[in-house]
Amino acid sequence: MGAQASRLTETLRGAEFHRIISDERRLRALTCLYEAGELESETLAGALSQEPAQVRQTLAELTACGVLSERRERFQVHYRLADGLPAWVGIALGAARDWGVAAPR
């Protein structure tokens, strides 16, 4: 976890994290996953009232950035926040949720 955690901490410095959450779709997906812990892409699409293909694209972007981890179970892919993220990422996502900034519509 040491190398992975330090890479994530380096990658998610202020400007990069702000770029990630500046997109409403990404922010809403992250806050839902922060609250739920882990969700399958179809379930998340329903919670966000978005098309599954659009949600899968957003999740792929977030996984490529190292913010999300995926777990495959047969034909389903379950997503969660990546292990080793800095604590301030959870604080920021919790604040966004609490302020209603990223509440699903």
N, C-alpha and C positions, 0 to 999 in steps of 0.2 A: 504494500500500500504506500510506502514511502515515496517512491519515484512517481507513482500515479498521482498521489495527493499533491506533491510539489508542482507537478506539471499543471494540474487543474488550478492551483492557487496562482501560478504565474499567468496562465491563460485568462483567468477571470479577474483580472485587475479592473478597476473602475470603468474605463472606457469600453472595454470589450463586453462586460456584463450589461452596461447601459445600451450598447448596440443590440444585444440579444433581446432585452426586454422592451426595446423601443417599438417593436412590432406587437400590436395588440393580440394577434393570434398566438404568438409565442408566449407572451406574458400570461394569457388566460390558460394556456395548456400547462405551463409551469405551476401556476397557482393551484390548479385542479390536482395536479400530481403531488404537489406539496401537501395538500389537505388529505388526499385519498391514500397516499403512500405508493400505490401501484395500480395501474389501470391498463386494460387492453385497449387498443386503438379504437375499436368500434364503440366501446363504452364511453371513452373520452369524447368521441365525435358526438355522441348523443347528448352528453352533459354540456358540451359547448354549442350545441345546435349548429354544427358545421358538417359539411360533406366529409365522409370518411377518407376519401382520396386527399383532400386538402389537409386533414389532420395528420395523415400518414406522412405527407411531405414535410409538415412542420416538425413532426417527431423525428424524422430522419435528419433534418437540419440540426436539431438540438442534440441528437446523439452524436453527430459528426463533430460538434463543438466540444463534446465531452461533458455536457451538462446532464444528459440522461444516460441511463443504462437500460438495456433491453434483456428480456428473458423470454426465450421461445418455449412454447408448450404446444406441441403438435403443430397445428396450423395457425395458432394465435401468437401474437407478440405482445408481451406485457412490458410497460414502460414505468420507470421510477427515476427519481433524482439519483444521480451518480454518487457512489460512495466517495468520501474524501473531499466533497465540496467545502469551501470555507464556510464557517458558521454564519457569516454575514449574508450569504446567499439565502439561507432559510429565513433570516430576519427580514430581508427585503421582500421575499415572497409572502411572508406572513403579514407584513405591513400593507402590501398591495391588496391582499385579500381583505384585511380588516377595514381598509379605507374604501372598499368597494370598487377599486380601480379596475380589477380584473374579474369581477363577478360575471358569470355566464348570463347572457341575455335571453 
